[in-house]
C-alpha cells in the first residue's frame, strides 16, 4: 500500500484508515482464515476511492501482468467502471 501510494497525494493517515477498513471487513467475515486472493480483491475494489494511480500501481504488481496488453485490458476495465 505504501509503495503504491508513494509520491501521491495520499497521507499516512489515509493509508491507515484504508487498512483499518479492510481489517474491519476481515473481522466481519468471522472466519479464522481468508485466502490472500480475497484480501487482494478487497484492496483492488476499494483502492480507486483512495487514489486511482495507486490502484494502477497496485494492480500492476498484484495481477502480475505478463505483457502490456494485459495491463491495457485492466486499465480499460477500470476506466469502463468509472463511466
ChimeraX attribute file (.defattr): number of C-alpha atoms within 10 A of each C-alpha:
attribute: neighborCount
match mode: 1-to-1
recipient: residues
	/A:1	15
	/A:2	14
	/A:3	10
	/A:4	19
	/A:5	22
	/A:6	13
	/A:7	10
	/A:8	13
	/A:9	11
	/A:10	15
	/A:11	13
	/A:12	11
	/A:13	9
	/A:14	13
	/A:15	16
	/A:16	13
	/A:17	12
	/A:18	17
	/A:19	14
	/A:20	12
	/A:21	14
	/A:22	16
	/A:23	12
	/A:24	10
	/A:25	13
	/A:26	17
	/A:27	11
	/A:28	9
	/A:29	10
	/A:30	9
	/A:31	8
	/A:32	7
	/A:33	8
	/A:34	11
	/A:35	7
	/A:36	9
	/A:37	10
	/A:38	11
	/A:39	15
	/A:40	14
	/A:41	13
	/A:42	14
	/A:43	20
	/A:44	18
	/A:45	11
	/A:46	14
	/A:47	22
	/A:48	15
	/A:49	11
	/A:50	15
	/A:51	15
	/A:52	14
	/A:53	15
	/A:54	24
	/A:55	21
	/A:56	19
	/A:57	15
	/A:58	21
	/A:59	21
	/A:60	17
	/A:61	10
	/A:62	14
	/A:63	13
	/A:64	11
	/A:65	15
	/A:66	9
	/A:67	8
	/A:68	9
	/A:69	10
	/A:70	14
	/A:71	17
	/A:72	12
	/A:73	12
	/A:74	17
	/A:75	15
	/A:76	12
	/A:77	11
	/A:78	15
	/A:79	10
	/A:80	9
	/A:81	8
	/A:82	8
	/A:83	5
